[in-house]
Amino acid sequence: MDEEIKVELAGTPFAPSKLRPLTGGTANFIYHAVLNQPLPDGTTEVAIKHGEGYIASQPDWKLSTSRCGIEEECLRLLAGLPACVTSGCTVSTPKLYSYDPQTHTQVQEYLPNAANLKQYSLDRYKAPTPSSLEPQCLQLGQCLGQWLQSFHEWSRQPDHASFRQAVSRNKDLQLLKHMINYQTLPQKAEQHPQIMGDVKDILLQISEATTAELQDETKLEVIHGDFWTGNVLLPIESSGKISVKIIDWEMAQLGLRPVDLGQFIAELWQLKLYKDIEAAVWMIKGFVQGYGKLEPDFAFRVLLHVGAHLVCFGSTTPGWGTAEQQAQVLKTGKDLLVKSWGKDRAAFDGHDLECLFS
């Protein structure tokens, strides 16, 4: 694949003198390229993202290349979304330089010396996180929350109807996301009868109710669809304002806003559940503050997705922790599902996620 990319880009302004595979992606082939010649704006490094009709890390798993065209449309239209600027952070989306619809190859802005928020947190905020870093974590969370809220609001404006039209075509990944997060919930009761068996009926109710949510598109809004710490890039070292990029738009779809919040909160919270990183709770608090006051029903729907994500992803992701920790995360996810489904507000008094009701 490396050689194919080099051949494809030869003779274009993006011909690379060096091409280095990047880690972190699963569905696509992603590279850092040093260009033979600088672009007119002086750019010498870019990111190359190439999609095939399968998942790059699992070639037997077929996946439509329509996702690549949808991401191209999203990035092109997102150039009109103002960056979220605070005293300490600037959050925006990467610039799209080029896209070939025949080969499904994108050339995007490259953020040098960067890490995704998950790795950044594991490296920088190791337990016990010094309390002196709490203001920094709150501020980063707030800026990300403000950006997500601004994106949600921006995409629902009549002037940006073309964005909604673009992501409305992403049916395959909309259904895939729902299947993994919710339709598999009843199966978890069968796979883990000692932990989940006693709530199988509730899991089935959740699966059926969330399936029904997707039936009426007039009640759905544009969401990122894969908003998690792995898709938030920031510089490893920065002496001034931090420049943050929100990447990976190929799962943008019509859905419910709480799904974006829930996935991000779940992934942050796993830093606390597995690694005892208190900074994760600080970032969650800032994130919720930045997004703005949540109505109770909205908050419970966010928590429902946090629970579903912990059960379907967090308890099975390799490398997070021991088998005992994974079982505990599964129990935690189950408890969140039950309590949020029953809208048990008292259950969240003193809880790490009580901030959703503030």
FENFENSUL-V597272 format. One line per field, one symbol per residue. ss: DSSP state (h for helix, s for strand, l for the rest). A space follows every 50 residues. Layout:
ss: ???
//
This chain:
ss: lhhhhhhhhllllllsssssslllllllssssssslllllllllssssss lllssllssssslllhhhhhhhhhhhhhlllllsslllsssssllsssss llllsssssllllssshhhhhhhhllllllhhhhhhhhhhhhhhhhhhhh hhhhhllhhhhhhhhhhhllhhhhhhhhhhhhhlhhhhhhhlhhhhhhhh hhhhhhhhhhhhhlllhhhlssslllllhhhssssllllllsssssllll llssslhhhhhhhhhhhhhhhhhhhlllhhhhhhhhhhhhhllllhhhhh hhhhhhhhhhhhhhllllllllhhhhhhhhhhhhhhhhhhhlllhhhhll lllhhhhl
//
